[in-house]
Amino acid sequence: MKRKIYLLSIVISVQSFAQIYVGASTPVYVKNQVLYVGQNINLAANSNLYLRNNSQFVQGSSGLSTNTGTGILSVYQEGTSDNFDYNYWCSPVGNNIASSVNNNFGITLLYRPSTSIASTNAAILPIGSYNGTANPLAIASHWIYKLTNANNYSQWVQVGSATTIAPGEGFTMKGTSGSDNTDPEGTGIVNNPGTGAQRYDFRGKPNDGNIAVTVGTNNATLTGNPYPSALHLNAFLLDPTNNASTGIAYFWQQDKNVNSHFLSAYRGGYAAYSPVSLGSNGIYTAATFRSYNSDGTLNNNPPSGTSPVVQRKYLPIGQGFLINGASNGTVTFRNSHRIFYKEGSGLSQFEKIPKKTTSKTQDESEKEEAVPLSYFKINTVINNEFTRQLALAFTPQATDGIDRGIDAKNLDESLPNDVSFWIENSNYVIQGTSFDASKKIPLSVKATTKTTFKFYIPEIVDFDNSQQIYIYDSLDMSYHDIKNGTYEVTVDPGTYAERFKISFTNQTLGTNQESKTNFYITQDNKNQVLKALNPNNIAIQSFVLYDVLGKAVLSKYHIGIEQSYTFSTSGLSSGIYIATFLTTDNIKITQKVIISYSGK
């Protein structure tokens, strides 16, 4: 039977209700607990529901929101306390209009806490004022932008102070300067210590139910957790009804050592989060910080360093992120994606400098055991300036093609020098596959100038410790142990889609099946032919000649058994090539050849 609870001024511990009605001018205070309501909440005029000390509000209804009333829910979240750094946000509340729908948000709904229940309106600085302050709280509306179904930088829309941010739409906001030593919750954590975090009080009607967000093929949309509770990000990304997205979340991270409002001075990039499966803790690859020109184009001198890893499985209140569309359509946040999980408990962290916390008792949801996920990360230091991080995951459900919710596309592929996985002619920073020791996983290496790449393995998770990991360089058919060391190589300008590969066996000639036999390969540059002698009549399946980029430039199949083979190279440029013959027993016979017509 449904219950309506008429509440006076009380403190709620862990409670579950079918429905809640909060009477006019009535305060309800929830401290360090979850409030669960199976259906709707009605906040009458001037009533207040305060979520304090990591409290969260979870609802269980299906379909569209039926929350009503003009009362308000108040919940805190902390962003960066730096005038120069962006956070990506998504509001848990909207305007407190009585009708039973989720309403738009604007930064006029942000407040500065003064006590556990009292707050003062933030001052909203006009467009053209760049620096917010902590006490009194002033927000620079100049930096409030949103991005919806966009395919280029110019489609960021400046929102300013307007209440036009729809439920589920993300927005950008920079932090504040100064400090504010007010401790409204009595926890020893002040509004703004001067470094680290700035506290905001979101006040409005709580979002609830189905919240749809528009996406488009290969387009980016800024969205985020739209609820006053944690969001199970895996559940949202992997929801089969949300297959209009790629199932990957991207998080903006910025170098907090750079203090400038000029776009050309920014240092930042997008970290990628792949959920892989509902029960896993997912895979997170750090952002490669980029720099920009004043028109938003990429600067060809990326800075050093990369970003820290942040736990993302359970998104805290207010956290925004980007999603990419796999097709034109919508994705929907649902109450079934909500969960009570305290921020800072291990798998939930807002993008900011984390505050120091004392140990505390975890909720049962925080003690769950994750489904094991096997992967390792590959770091590539590029020109000793910056690091690109990739992750290779092994899971039975993955294919060698693109898998939704597993393979994460490289959003920063406009970097002048870069490394990615090469899947179906596109660049990826996370790849999933099934493990096979005989596989070679291609890497795409791009250089616009003569560039040095140094590969190594910084992290291995639930992967066989005895398994070796190599970089295979097809230029000289060499194998390099990057699990116990590094491989540094300098390449000329170009895109190398097949030259470098991740390998799990060292197949150096003479050590295994890819070995030399009585089979002799030579290049006759005078007559412009490649010759192969086969005195032992080995049965050959195919012949392929690769250039240094790994591109097949000459091939022939079903060759059969002959004592000699001749292939014309007259149409090829001078350079180094790799000749590969494959026997009917699947043994490769390979040799480097040099084509040069200078002596003709």
NUKOLKE-738663 format. One line per field, with one value per residue (C-alpha): residue in three letters; x, y, z negated. Coordinates in Angstrom, 3 decimals, padded with zeros to 6 digits, always signed. Each point is the difference from the previous one (the first is absolute). Layout:
REM NUKOLKE-738663
aa = ALA;...
X = X;...
Y = Y;...
Z = Z;...
//
This chain:
REM NUKOLKE-738663
aa = MET;LYS;ARG;LYS;ILE;TYR;LEU;LEU;SER;ILE;VAL;ILE;SER;VAL;GLN;SER;PHE;ALA;GLN;ILE;TYR;VAL;GLY;ALA;SER;THR;PRO;VAL;TYR;VAL;LYS;ASN;GLN;VAL;LEU;TYR;VAL;GLY;GLN;ASN;ILE;ASN;LEU;ALA;ALA;ASN;SER;ASN;LEU;TYR;LEU;ARG;ASN;ASN;SER;GLN;PHE;VAL;GLN;GLY;SER;SER;GLY;LEU;SER;THR;ASN;THR;GLY;THR;GLY;ILE;LEU;SER;VAL;TYR;GLN;GLU;GLY;THR;SER;ASP;ASN;PHE;ASP;TYR;ASN;TYR;TRP;CYS;SER;PRO;VAL;GLY;ASN;ASN;ILE;ALA;SER;SER;VAL;ASN;ASN;ASN;PHE;GLY;ILE;THR;LEU;LEU;TYR;ARG;PRO;SER;THR;SER;ILE;ALA;SER;THR;ASN;ALA;ALA;ILE;LEU;PRO;ILE;GLY;SER;TYR;ASN;GLY;THR;ALA;ASN;PRO;LEU;ALA;ILE;ALA;SER;HIS;TRP;ILE;TYR;LYS;LEU;THR;ASN;ALA;ASN;ASN;TYR;SER;GLN;TRP;VAL;GLN;VAL;GLY;SER;ALA;THR;THR;ILE;ALA;PRO;GLY;GLU;GLY;PHE;THR;MET;LYS;GLY;THR;SER;GLY;SER;ASP;ASN;THR;ASP;PRO;GLU;GLY;THR;GLY;ILE;VAL;ASN;ASN;PRO;GLY;THR;GLY;ALA;GLN;ARG;TYR;ASP;PHE;ARG;GLY;LYS;PRO;ASN;ASP;GLY;ASN;ILE;ALA;VAL;THR;VAL;GLY;THR;ASN;ASN;ALA;THR;LEU;THR;GLY;ASN;PRO;TYR;PRO;SER;ALA;LEU;HIS;LEU;ASN;ALA;PHE;LEU;LEU;ASP;PRO;THR;ASN;ASN;ALA;SER;THR;GLY;ILE;ALA;TYR;PHE;TRP;GLN;GLN;ASP;LYS;ASN;VAL;ASN;SER;HIS;PHE;LEU;SER;ALA;TYR;ARG;GLY;GLY;TYR;ALA;ALA;TYR;SER;PRO;VAL;SER;LEU;GLY;SER;ASN;GLY;ILE;TYR;THR;ALA;ALA;THR;PHE;ARG;SER;TYR;ASN;SER;ASP;GLY;THR;LEU;ASN;ASN;ASN;PRO;PRO;SER;GLY;THR;SER;PRO;VAL;VAL;GLN;ARG;LYS;TYR;LEU;PRO;ILE;GLY;GLN;GLY;PHE;LEU;ILE;ASN;GLY;ALA;SER;ASN;GLY;THR;VAL;THR;PHE;ARG;ASN;SER;HIS;ARG;ILE;PHE;TYR;LYS;GLU;GLY;SER;GLY;LEU;SER;GLN;PHE;GLU;LYS;ILE;PRO;LYS;LYS;THR;THR;SER;LYS;THR;GLN;ASP;GLU;SER;GLU;LYS;GLU;GLU;ALA;VAL;PRO;LEU;SER;TYR;PHE;LYS;ILE;ASN;THR;VAL;ILE;ASN;ASN;GLU;PHE;THR;ARG;GLN;LEU;ALA;LEU;ALA;PHE;THR;PRO;GLN;ALA;THR;ASP;GLY;ILE;ASP;ARG;GLY;ILE;ASP;ALA;LYS;ASN;LEU;ASP;GLU;SER;LEU;PRO;ASN;ASP;VAL;SER;PHE;TRP;ILE;GLU;ASN;SER;ASN;TYR;VAL;ILE;GLN;GLY;THR;SER;PHE;ASP;ALA;SER;LYS;LYS;ILE;PRO;LEU;SER;VAL;LYS;ALA;THR;THR;LYS;THR;THR;PHE;LYS;PHE;TYR;ILE;PRO;GLU;ILE;VAL;ASP;PHE;ASP;ASN;SER;GLN;GLN;ILE;TYR;ILE;TYR;ASP;SER;LEU;ASP;MET;SER;TYR;HIS;ASP;ILE;LYS;ASN;GLY;THR;TYR;GLU;VAL;THR;VAL;ASP;PRO;GLY;THR;TYR;ALA;GLU;ARG;PHE;LYS;ILE;SER;PHE;THR;ASN;GLN;THR;LEU;GLY;THR;ASN;GLN;GLU;SER;LYS;THR;ASN;PHE;TYR;ILE;THR;GLN;ASP;ASN;LYS;ASN;GLN;VAL;LEU;LYS;ALA;LEU;ASN;PRO;ASN;ASN;ILE;ALA;ILE;GLN;SER;PHE;VAL;LEU;TYR;ASP;VAL;LEU;GLY;LYS;ALA;VAL;LEU;SER;LYS;TYR;HIS;ILE;GLY;ILE;GLU;GLN;SER;TYR;THR;PHE;SER;THR;SER;GLY;LEU;SER;SER;GLY;ILE;TYR;ILE;ALA;THR;PHE;LEU;THR;THR;ASP;ASN;ILE;LYS;ILE;THR;GLN;LYS;VAL;ILE;ILE;SER;TYR;SER;GLY;LYS
X = +000.000;+001.285;+000.841;+000.099;+002.280;-000.768;+003.245;+000.718;+003.496;+001.882;+003.340;-000.261;+002.220;-000.039;-003.629;-002.106;-003.374;-002.564;-000.709;+000.908;-001.930;+001.854;-002.389;+000.272;+002.913;+001.233;+003.711;+001.199;+003.656;+001.750;+003.455;+002.531;-002.726;-001.969;-003.640;-001.806;-003.456;-001.674;-002.150;-000.280;+000.731;-002.182;+001.851;-002.605;+000.661;+003.050;+000.799;+003.624;+001.633;+003.630;+002.459;+003.048;+003.222;+000.040;-003.731;-001.732;-003.560;-000.966;-003.351;-001.308;-002.813;+000.091;-000.888;-000.083;+000.302;-003.114;+001.702;-002.055;-000.013;+001.920;+002.107;+003.690;+002.597;+003.436;+003.151;+003.706;+002.736;+003.538;+001.802;+003.429;+001.012;+001.945;-001.152;+001.740;-001.166;-003.199;-002.182;-002.602;-003.283;-003.543;-002.564;-002.003;-002.794;-002.025;-002.144;-002.604;-003.129;-002.978;-000.811;+000.986;+002.906;+003.737;+000.808;+002.863;+003.013;+002.059;+002.885;-002.347;-001.024;+003.482;+000.566;+002.717;-000.641;+000.182;-001.443;-001.206;-003.363;+000.578;+001.585;+000.377;-000.442;+003.183;+000.731;-000.095;+002.697;-000.887;+001.446;+003.473;+000.855;+002.374;+000.869;-002.393;+000.543;-000.582;-001.235;-002.348;-000.641;+000.026;-000.203;+001.392;-002.878;+002.405;+001.181;-003.413;-000.279;-001.801;+000.600;-002.774;+000.360;+003.023;+002.642;+002.457;+001.388;-002.073;-003.243;+000.571;-002.915;+000.514;-002.832;+001.039;-002.535;-003.049;-002.197;+000.186;+002.013;-002.368;-000.100;+002.891;+001.888;+003.527;+001.632;+003.467;+000.887;+003.273;+000.842;+000.710;+002.842;+000.505;-001.187;-003.045;+000.578;-003.682;-000.616;-003.780;-000.206;+002.325;+002.273;+003.197;-000.380;-000.404;-001.698;+003.325;+003.391;+001.713;+001.322;-001.804;-003.777;-002.821;-003.320;-003.283;-003.528;-002.328;-003.561;-003.064;-002.470;+001.676;+000.381;-001.625;-000.995;+000.829;+002.210;+000.749;+003.070;+000.456;+003.002;+001.093;+002.289;+003.648;-001.157;+000.828;-002.482;+000.816;-002.232;+000.485;-001.588;-003.400;-001.128;+000.516;+001.622;+002.913;-000.367;+001.072;+001.890;+000.415;-003.762;-000.687;+002.681;-000.786;-003.795;-001.086;-002.620;+002.830;+001.763;-000.193;+003.216;+003.354;-000.248;+003.147;+000.250;+002.632;+001.120;+001.705;+003.155;+002.144;+003.513;-000.672;+003.476;-000.966;-001.651;-001.352;-003.335;+001.590;-000.927;+003.512;+001.334;-002.388;+001.432;-002.625;-001.533;-002.592;+000.417;-001.999;-002.045;-001.040;-002.481;+000.650;-002.629;-002.625;+001.876;+003.537;+001.734;+000.632;+003.169;+001.169;+002.687;+001.437;-000.361;+002.889;+000.211;-000.191;+000.563;-002.037;+000.142;-002.294;-002.456;-000.389;+002.288;+002.710;+003.423;+002.797;+001.961;-001.843;+001.126;+001.638;-001.849;-003.363;-002.940;-000.650;-002.303;-003.417;-002.461;-003.122;-002.251;-002.386;-000.310;-000.529;-002.702;+000.620;+002.732;-000.111;+001.527;-000.046;-001.586;+000.341;-002.889;+000.086;-003.176;-002.590;-002.376;-000.207;+001.422;-002.008;+000.970;-002.320;-000.623;+001.250;+003.449;+000.064;+001.830;+000.981;+003.785;+001.951;+002.477;+003.594;-000.769;+002.251;-001.939;-001.575;+001.856;-000.960;+002.565;+001.899;+002.983;-001.225;-000.296;+001.542;-002.570;+000.005;-000.953;-003.677;-002.394;-000.985;-003.482;-000.695;+000.007;+003.594;+001.141;-000.976;+002.563;+000.616;+000.013;+003.718;+001.240;+003.297;+001.888;+003.255;+000.822;+002.561;+001.648;+001.763;+002.224;+000.018;+003.047;+000.640;-002.797;-003.265;-001.456;-002.752;-001.618;-001.773;-001.647;-000.365;-002.708;-000.694;-003.581;-001.833;-002.845;+002.351;+000.648;+002.899;-002.358;-001.686;-001.960;-002.464;+000.849;+003.499;+001.985;+000.566;+000.683;+002.840;-001.649;+003.392;+001.003;+000.840;+003.255;+002.871;+001.933;-001.944;-000.497;-003.303;-001.427;-001.058;-003.483;-002.064;+001.988;-000.495;+002.101;-000.854;+001.522;-001.651;-000.337;-001.628;+000.767;+000.138;+003.474;+001.972;+003.780;+000.398;-001.789;+001.717;-001.967;+000.651;+000.914;-000.429;+002.975;-000.241;+002.802;-000.148;+003.704;+002.914;-001.244;+001.252;-002.386;+000.856;-002.317;-000.329;-002.552;-000.859;-002.843;-001.187;-003.313;-001.103;+002.208;+002.339;+003.241;+001.998;-001.315;+002.510;-001.055;+001.945;-000.096;+000.553;+001.641;-000.563;+002.657;+002.717;-002.273;+001.266;-001.690;+000.448;-000.941;-002.111;-001.174;+003.460;+001.493;-000.708;+000.195;+001.054;-000.142;+000.200;-002.159;-000.176;-003.186;-002.896;-002.783;+001.050;-003.113;+001.649;+003.621;-000.390;-001.956;-000.497;+001.235;-000.028;+002.688;+003.491;+000.047;+003.467;+001.312;+001.811;-001.769;-003.336;-002.332;+000.560;+003.464;+002.279;+000.059;+001.772;-001.902;+001.911;-001.441;+001.907;-000.756;+001.383;-000.031;+001.575;-002.923;-002.566;-001.136;-000.171;+001.177;-000.513;+001.753;-001.752;+002.422;-001.841;-003.343;-001.796;-003.736;-000.776;-003.456;+000.669;+002.483;-000.467;+002.427;-000.478;+001.389;+001.387;-003.482;-001.232;-002.084;-000.172;+001.325;+000.329;-001.675;-000.729;-001.982;-000.248;+003.563;+000.562;+003.342;+002.656;+003.793;+000.116;-002.351;+000.359;-002.036;+000.323;+000.784;+000.178;-002.899;+001.371;+001.966;+003.493;-000.029;-000.030;-002.614;-000.887;-000.544;-002.217;-000.672;-002.532;+000.310;-002.937;+001.056;-000.539;+003.711;+001.068;+003.218;+000.840;+002.914;+000.808;+000.824;+001.220;-001.353;+002.331;+000.178;+002.966;+002.352;-002.017
Y = +000.000;+003.477;+002.232;+003.764;+001.221;+003.419;+001.210;+002.710;+001.206;-003.257;-001.670;-003.042;-003.044;-002.754;-000.071;-001.297;+001.459;-000.605;+003.745;+003.126;+003.204;+002.766;+002.617;+003.707;+001.774;-003.321;-000.881;-003.601;-000.743;-003.163;-000.578;-002.549;-002.306;-000.996;+000.996;-002.391;+000.784;-002.598;+002.500;+003.806;+002.796;+003.078;+002.951;+002.564;+003.732;+001.150;-003.553;-001.139;-003.426;+000.290;-002.722;+000.359;-001.848;-002.142;-000.735;-000.922;-000.165;-003.024;-000.623;-003.235;+000.998;-000.823;+002.327;+003.781;+001.984;+000.583;+002.174;+003.087;+003.078;+003.258;-000.999;-000.667;-002.699;+001.224;-002.025;+000.909;-000.743;+001.309;+001.033;+001.444;+003.082;+001.586;+002.838;-001.578;-003.632;-001.416;-002.606;-001.826;-000.025;-001.350;+001.322;-002.325;+002.575;+002.345;+003.064;-000.538;+000.146;-001.951;-002.057;-003.686;+000.171;+000.527;+003.669;+002.018;+001.066;+003.176;+001.142;+002.366;-003.200;-000.219;+001.290;+000.459;-002.054;+001.990;-002.586;-003.577;+001.319;+003.632;+001.249;+003.301;+000.546;-000.052;+003.230;-000.585;+001.986;+001.277;-001.268;+001.510;-000.360;-002.923;-000.591;-001.389;+000.307;-002.296;+002.383;+001.469;-002.695;+001.527;-002.095;+001.178;-000.700;+000.606;-003.636;-001.713;-002.004;-003.107;-002.361;-001.992;-002.351;+001.896;-000.920;+002.877;+002.432;+002.957;-001.636;+000.676;+002.249;+002.708;-000.189;+002.648;+000.421;-001.088;-002.775;-001.953;-003.077;-002.923;-003.002;-002.296;+002.740;+000.581;+003.380;+001.401;+002.290;+001.393;+000.213;+002.856;+001.893;+000.786;-002.118;-000.589;-001.614;-000.578;-003.626;-000.379;-003.749;+000.011;-002.581;+002.050;+000.439;+003.685;+001.533;+000.880;-000.472;+002.082;-003.065;-003.077;+000.418;+002.556;-001.062;+000.845;-000.493;-001.209;+001.029;-000.903;-002.697;-003.449;-001.711;-003.423;-002.695;-000.304;+002.784;-000.170;+001.550;+000.449;-001.534;-000.162;-002.228;+000.822;+003.142;+000.995;+000.922;+001.344;-001.700;-001.380;-001.408;+001.770;-001.298;+000.909;-003.417;-001.915;-001.405;-003.537;+001.058;-003.565;-000.546;+003.169;-000.558;-003.695;+000.320;-001.722;+002.702;+002.544;-001.508;+003.340;+000.810;-001.776;-001.007;+001.963;+003.048;+002.720;+002.323;+003.365;+000.391;+003.117;+000.854;+001.933;+001.559;+002.256;+003.241;+001.705;+000.716;+000.032;-003.044;-000.142;-000.620;-002.827;-003.421;-002.706;-003.026;-002.738;-003.127;-003.021;-002.387;-003.392;-001.949;-003.354;-001.810;+000.921;-001.512;+001.085;+003.107;+001.057;+001.284;+003.602;+001.452;+003.313;+003.125;+001.132;+003.718;+002.064;+003.676;+002.240;+003.036;+002.965;-001.210;-003.386;-001.885;-002.205;+001.382;-002.149;+000.158;-002.163;+000.401;-002.563;-002.312;-001.670;-000.086;-002.024;-003.011;+000.665;-002.693;+000.242;-003.056;+001.835;+003.628;+002.425;+002.647;+002.723;-001.684;+000.747;-001.977;-000.281;-002.780;-000.734;-001.028;-003.311;+000.976;+002.773;-000.354;+000.403;-001.612;-000.063;+000.258;-002.084;-000.434;-003.571;+001.485;+001.760;-001.362;+001.110;+000.161;+002.526;+002.185;-000.696;-003.609;-001.511;+000.000;+003.464;+003.291;+003.383;+001.571;+002.266;-000.196;-002.638;+001.106;-001.979;-002.147;-002.185;-003.668;-000.751;-002.891;-000.917;-000.613;-003.566;+001.158;+001.119;-003.479;-001.785;-002.152;+001.048;-002.422;-000.583;+001.824;-000.832;+002.830;+001.895;+003.588;+001.181;+003.377;+001.688;+002.978;+002.160;+002.190;-000.075;+002.585;-001.747;-003.458;-001.799;-002.766;-002.978;-003.039;-003.496;-002.109;-003.717;-001.152;-002.878;+002.180;+002.276;-000.424;+001.265;+002.675;+002.921;-001.024;+002.371;+000.758;-001.456;+001.738;+003.710;+002.311;+002.506;+003.420;+001.706;-001.411;+003.473;-000.106;+000.500;-003.005;-002.856;-003.736;-001.899;-003.442;-000.425;-001.546;+000.036;+002.935;+002.172;+000.964;-001.331;+000.452;-003.092;-003.287;-003.221;-003.381;-003.671;-001.143;-002.093;-000.206;-000.082;+003.324;+003.196;+003.129;+002.883;+003.471;+003.108;+002.358;+003.523;+002.554;+003.371;+000.595;-002.289;-001.425;-002.265;-002.508;-001.914;-002.917;-001.712;-001.784;+001.979;-002.139;-003.621;-001.144;-003.653;-000.986;-003.013;+001.203;-002.547;+001.261;+002.095;+003.181;+001.351;+002.761;-001.507;+002.357;-001.287;+002.320;-002.386;-002.802;+000.567;-000.692;+002.235;-000.900;+002.894;-001.860;-000.008;+002.899;+002.643;+000.265;+003.366;+000.685;+003.095;+000.156;+002.329;+001.962;-002.219;-002.267;-003.533;-002.161;-003.425;+000.451;-000.322;-002.746;-001.390;-003.602;-002.712;-002.198;+000.834;-001.283;+001.200;-001.843;-003.168;-000.449;-001.539;-000.843;+003.337;-001.247;-000.147;-003.111;-000.844;+002.809;+002.989;+003.456;+002.643;+003.306;+000.478;+003.779;-000.009;-001.971;+001.350;-003.401;-001.779;-003.604;-002.966;-003.378;-003.087;-002.943;-002.233;+000.398;+001.446;+000.464;+003.733;+001.494;+003.670;+002.808;+003.567;+002.920;+002.722;+003.518;+001.534;+001.234;-003.583;+000.509;-002.931;+001.301;-003.297;-003.361;-003.335;-002.963;-003.752;-000.064;-003.742;-001.820;+001.463;-000.014;+003.749;+002.976;+003.404;+003.137;+003.317;+003.016;+002.519;+002.090;+000.385;+002.869;-000.415;-000.989;-002.801;-002.758;-003.210;-003.096;-002.636;-003.502;-002.220;-003.777;-002.387;-000.990;+003.648;+000.651;+003.522;+000.625;+003.698;+002.148;+003.676;+001.122;+003.349;+001.307;+002.560;+001.156;+002.343;-002.424;-000.440
Z = +000.000;+000.841;-002.936;-000.115;-002.762;-001.462;-001.534;-002.496;-000.849;-000.502;+000.657;+002.263;-000.364;+002.639;+001.082;+002.860;+000.907;+002.706;+000.325;-001.919;-000.522;-001.814;-001.347;+000.639;-001.735;-001.446;-000.159;+000.352;-000.799;+001.258;-001.474;+001.282;+001.336;+003.068;+000.345;+002.338;+001.403;+002.160;+001.870;-000.086;-002.449;-000.473;-001.506;-000.995;+000.099;-001.999;-001.158;-000.017;+000.334;-001.096;+001.067;-002.232;-000.875;+003.178;-000.082;+003.255;+001.270;+002.126;+001.700;+001.445;+002.322;+003.700;+002.843;-000.148;-003.212;-002.091;-002.618;-000.830;-002.203;-000.246;-003.008;+000.506;-000.456;-001.112;+000.681;-000.036;+002.494;+000.287;+003.173;+000.591;-001.981;+002.839;+002.253;+002.962;-000.013;+001.435;-001.624;+002.078;-001.914;+000.236;-002.445;-002.329;-000.257;+002.160;-000.464;-002.745;+002.125;-001.341;+003.124;-000.003;+002.446;-000.340;+000.522;+001.480;-002.051;-000.080;-002.200;-001.873;-001.836;-001.582;-003.536;-002.648;-003.171;-003.227;-002.438;+000.455;+001.196;+000.970;+003.219;+001.807;+003.713;+002.043;+001.811;+003.757;+001.764;+003.488;+003.276;+000.338;-003.707;-000.272;-003.669;-002.573;-003.753;-002.969;-002.707;+000.908;+002.598;+003.480;+003.173;+003.348;+002.404;+002.907;-000.267;-000.045;+003.239;+001.197;+002.934;+001.657;+002.966;+001.316;+002.568;-000.487;-002.545;+001.218;-001.146;-003.705;-001.020;-002.610;-002.541;-002.516;-002.802;+001.993;-001.402;+003.267;-000.955;+000.526;-002.363;+000.959;+001.859;-001.251;-000.379;-000.588;-002.901;-001.289;-003.687;-002.376;-001.638;-003.665;-002.915;-002.193;-003.402;-000.767;-001.112;+000.437;-000.721;-003.011;+001.608;+000.101;+003.775;+000.858;+003.018;+001.595;-001.681;+002.682;+001.807;+001.212;+000.045;+000.078;-001.533;+001.748;-001.335;+002.778;-000.914;+002.060;+000.894;-000.011;+003.378;+000.279;+002.484;+003.678;+001.342;+003.738;+001.654;+003.759;+001.772;+003.634;+002.020;-000.857;-001.835;-003.579;-002.729;-003.457;-002.552;-003.520;-003.119;-000.125;-003.418;-003.699;-000.501;+001.446;+003.516;+000.891;+003.118;+001.286;-000.190;+001.988;+002.649;+000.544;-000.103;+003.256;+000.562;+000.182;+003.003;+001.836;-001.907;+000.198;-003.678;-000.948;-002.288;+000.410;-002.812;+000.369;-002.057;-000.147;-001.119;-003.197;+000.075;+002.910;-001.117;+003.087;+001.669;+003.451;+002.028;+001.443;-003.519;-000.944;-000.728;-000.006;+001.630;-000.276;-002.079;+001.197;-002.152;+001.371;-002.188;+001.797;-002.111;-002.584;-002.940;+000.875;-001.324;+003.587;+001.640;-000.134;+002.236;-001.104;+002.096;+002.143;-000.641;+003.159;+000.695;+002.261;+002.225;-000.585;+002.679;-001.680;+002.379;-001.427;-000.809;+001.424;-003.254;-002.549;-003.612;-002.240;-002.342;-000.073;-002.387;-003.167;+000.046;-001.558;-001.083;+002.165;-000.486;-002.330;+001.070;-002.866;-000.007;+002.586;+002.067;+003.727;+002.890;+003.796;+002.013;+003.712;+002.195;+001.840;+001.865;+000.021;-002.920;-003.768;-003.104;-003.212;-003.649;-002.174;-003.699;+000.424;+000.662;-003.384;-003.031;-003.485;-000.018;-002.035;+001.803;-001.000;-000.940;+002.668;+003.267;-000.026;+000.360;+001.412;+002.338;-002.393;-002.322;-002.498;-003.600;-002.831;-001.779;-003.061;+000.186;-000.340;+000.053;+003.520;+001.238;+001.139;+003.627;-000.476;-001.000;+003.179;+001.722;+003.568;+002.911;+000.796;+003.069;+001.660;+001.671;+000.182;+000.856;+002.527;-000.469;+002.878;-000.757;+003.106;+000.650;-003.772;-000.239;-000.779;-000.513;+001.870;-002.039;+001.586;-001.594;+001.456;-001.662;+000.320;-000.306;+001.688;+001.305;+001.948;+003.704;+002.085;+001.364;-001.764;-003.114;-001.645;-003.611;+000.360;+002.750;-000.657;+002.915;-000.156;-000.403;+000.192;+003.389;+001.281;-001.985;+002.453;-001.377;-001.540;-000.558;+000.045;+000.559;+003.621;+000.204;+003.195;+001.386;-003.094;-003.021;-003.487;-003.476;-001.535;+001.860;-001.138;+001.492;-000.923;-000.950;+002.475;-000.386;+003.776;+000.527;+001.031;-000.944;+002.434;-001.211;+002.102;-000.384;+001.388;+000.335;+001.712;-000.642;-000.823;-003.309;-002.775;-001.605;-003.168;-000.880;-003.382;-002.236;-003.188;-001.342;+000.256;-001.538;-000.300;+002.924;-000.037;-001.590;+001.961;+003.341;+001.929;+001.838;+002.966;+002.568;+003.428;+002.492;+003.518;+001.442;-001.135;-001.308;-003.539;-003.358;-003.052;-003.575;-001.345;-003.097;-001.575;+001.932;+002.624;+003.760;+001.359;+003.704;+002.196;+003.114;+002.964;+000.732;+001.056;-001.230;-000.864;-000.157;+000.156;-000.973;-003.804;-001.753;-003.504;-000.015;-002.672;+001.535;+001.190;+003.544;+000.894;+003.025;-000.953;-003.370;+000.970;+002.855;+001.685;+000.904;+002.978;+002.148;+003.233;+001.616;+001.363;+000.687;+001.976;+001.706;+003.522;+000.318;+003.455;+001.459;-002.496;-001.272;-003.335;+000.199;-002.331;+000.334;-001.398;+000.479;-002.516;+001.803;-003.026;+000.634;-000.113;-000.630;+000.619;+000.456;-001.343;+000.196;-002.647;-000.086;-003.220;-000.938;+000.030;+003.146;+002.426;+003.331;+001.864;-000.519;+001.622;-001.320;+000.705;+001.225;-000.268;+000.238;+002.252;-000.266;+000.655;-000.027;+001.620;-000.769;+001.825;-002.219;+002.840;-001.300;-003.527;-001.494;-001.362;-003.666;-002.571;+000.331;-001.808;+002.157;-001.635;+001.325;-001.792;+000.370;+000.066;-003.538;-001.075;-000.465;+000.907;+001.885;-000.161;+001.069;+000.318;+003.553;+001.313;+003.279;+001.551;+003.597;-000.446;+001.702;+003.189
//
